[in-house]
Amino acid sequence: MTDPIILSTARLVLRPWQMSDIDAPFEWAQDERFTRFLPLPRPYERGHAEEFTESRVGTDWSIGAAFAVTLEGALVGDVNARIEPVHRRAEVGYGFRPAVWGSGYATEAAGAVVGWLFEALGMEKVIARTDAANQGSWRVMERLGMEREALHRSHRVLRGERRDEVVYGLVRRDWLRESPGVNR
Ligand SMILES: CC(C)(COP(=O)(O)OP(=O)(O)OC[C@H]1O[C@@H](n2cnc3c(N)ncnc32)[C@H](O)[C@@H]1OP(=O)(O)O)[C@@H](O)C(=O)NCCC(=O)NCCS
């Protein structure tokens, strides 16, 4: 069992979620820019935010991680990971409050989590997936050094429409090459 931890970056603190955090995801999921590529209900009710926050608070840290990302004390985003210990592989996901998009926060926060997965948890591979049209999301993956490994055509349904999905991956040896100074 991995204990929940706190990670810090130059501008952000990533800490475990608390039930009292509910107002932030409730607010940002009202914004249709946020839910554009996500299978979230519209309208997004408070009960949905409660379920989301409960799932984050209840994360089993032996097979996952869920970080509430704060900027000067304010909750601005979520970075999560699902871990497959047998394969030493993790999948990361993230979402940020639209008001803070475009400032590099998602890259900074997700980068810290990817580093933690490789360094502290000994993962051999980190992957991420998103709607093929979600350029903001796959740009974050590219900025983390991930490579596009797959385009899954007509892979899922989003509000009645069939959508393509892209899968990105980063293997340990490439991460080490790109991250001089980390513990090998
Ligand atoms: C994806 C998301 C987390 C990116 O957050 P962000 O804080 O804006 O990301 P960053 O500032 O670190 O930007 C990373 C890159 O994406 C680009 N980008 C961000 N939003 C973009 C958009 N809407 N369209 C195109 N590019 C975008 C940035 O310009 C930057 O690219 P660059 O390296 O060429 O400058 C954010 O848009 C979001 O929360 N979306 C809703 C939830 C979601 O879709 N999550 C992903 C599900 S897999």
PDBQT file of the ligand as one rigid body, heavy atoms in Angstrom, charges set to zero:
ROOT
HETATM    1  C1  LIG A 201      -6.144  19.421 -21.278  1.00  0.00    +0.000 C 
HETATM    2  C2  LIG A 201      -5.949  20.490 -20.204  1.00  0.00    +0.000 C 
HETATM    3  C3  LIG A 201      -5.697  19.801 -18.875  1.00  0.00    +0.000 C 
HETATM    4  C4  LIG A 201      -4.734  21.348 -20.568  1.00  0.00    +0.000 C 
HETATM    5  O1  LIG A 201      -4.529  22.253 -19.509  1.00  0.00    +0.000 OA
HETATM    6  P1  LIG A 201      -3.573  23.526 -19.630  1.00  0.00    +0.000 P 
HETATM    7  O2  LIG A 201      -3.280  23.988 -18.229  1.00  0.00    +0.000 OA
HETATM    8  O3  LIG A 201      -4.140  24.496 -20.569  1.00  0.00    +0.000 OA
HETATM    9  O4  LIG A 201      -2.266  22.902 -20.273  1.00  0.00    +0.000 OA
HETATM   10  P2  LIG A 201      -0.890  23.648 -20.457  1.00  0.00    +0.000 P 
HETATM   11  O5  LIG A 201      -1.033  25.103 -20.167  1.00  0.00    +0.000 OA
HETATM   12  O6  LIG A 201       0.123  22.858 -19.697  1.00  0.00    +0.000 OA
HETATM   13  O7  LIG A 201      -0.694  23.538 -22.020  1.00  0.00    +0.000 OA
HETATM   14  C5  LIG A 201      -0.062  22.459 -22.651  1.00  0.00    +0.000 C 
HETATM   15  C6  LIG A 201      -0.122  22.658 -24.156  1.00  0.00    +0.000 C 
HETATM   16  O8  LIG A 201      -1.455  22.527 -24.634  1.00  0.00    +0.000 OA
HETATM   17  C7  LIG A 201      -1.804  23.660 -25.417  1.00  0.00    +0.000 C 
HETATM   18  N1  LIG A 201      -3.234  23.872 -25.229  1.00  0.00    +0.000 N 
HETATM   19  C8  LIG A 201      -3.872  24.066 -24.054  1.00  0.00    +0.000 A 
HETATM   20  N2  LIG A 201      -5.197  24.183 -24.312  1.00  0.00    +0.000 NA
HETATM   21  C9  LIG A 201      -5.372  24.056 -25.644  1.00  0.00    +0.000 A 
HETATM   22  C10 LIG A 201      -6.496  24.068 -26.505  1.00  0.00    +0.000 A 
HETATM   23  N3  LIG A 201      -7.731  24.248 -26.037  1.00  0.00    +0.000 N 
HETATM   24  N4  LIG A 201      -6.303  23.904 -27.832  1.00  0.00    +0.000 NA
HETATM   25  C11 LIG A 201      -5.053  23.708 -28.315  1.00  0.00    +0.000 A 
HETATM   26  N5  LIG A 201      -3.954  23.680 -27.556  1.00  0.00    +0.000 NA
HETATM   27  C12 LIG A 201      -4.105  23.851 -26.238  1.00  0.00    +0.000 A 
HETATM   28  C13 LIG A 201      -0.945  24.758 -24.859  1.00  0.00    +0.000 C 
HETATM   29  O9  LIG A 201      -0.799  25.821 -25.766  1.00  0.00    +0.000 OA
HETATM   30  C14 LIG A 201       0.339  24.007 -24.654  1.00  0.00    +0.000 C 
HETATM   31  O10 LIG A 201       0.936  23.750 -25.913  1.00  0.00    +0.000 OA
HETATM   32  P3  LIG A 201       2.343  24.338 -26.372  1.00  0.00    +0.000 P 
HETATM   33  O11 LIG A 201       3.340  23.454 -25.719  1.00  0.00    +0.000 OA
HETATM   34  O12 LIG A 201       2.305  24.205 -27.834  1.00  0.00    +0.000 OA
HETATM   35  O13 LIG A 201       2.385  25.757 -25.876  1.00  0.00    +0.000 OA
HETATM   36  C15 LIG A 201      -7.189  21.394 -20.082  1.00  0.00    +0.000 C 
HETATM   37  O14 LIG A 201      -7.503  21.876 -21.359  1.00  0.00    +0.000 OA
HETATM   38  C16 LIG A 201      -8.403  20.705 -19.484  1.00  0.00    +0.000 C 
HETATM   39  O15 LIG A 201      -8.550  20.620 -18.271  1.00  0.00    +0.000 OA
HETATM   40  N6  LIG A 201      -9.342  20.224 -20.348  1.00  0.00    +0.000 N 
HETATM   41  C17 LIG A 201     -10.585  19.622 -19.869  1.00  0.00    +0.000 C 
HETATM   42  C18 LIG A 201     -10.374  18.256 -19.294  1.00  0.00    +0.000 C 
HETATM   43  C19 LIG A 201      -9.715  17.341 -20.295  1.00  0.00    +0.000 C 
HETATM   44  O16 LIG A 201     -10.087  17.304 -21.459  1.00  0.00    +0.000 OA
HETATM   45  N7  LIG A 201      -8.744  16.579 -19.782  1.00  0.00    +0.000 N 
HETATM   46  C20 LIG A 201      -8.017  15.616 -20.574  1.00  0.00    +0.000 C 
HETATM   47  C21 LIG A 201      -8.769  14.342 -20.583  1.00  0.00    +0.000 C 
HETATM   48  S1  LIG A 201      -7.736  13.008 -21.125  1.00  0.00    +0.000 SA
ENDROOT
TORSDOF 0
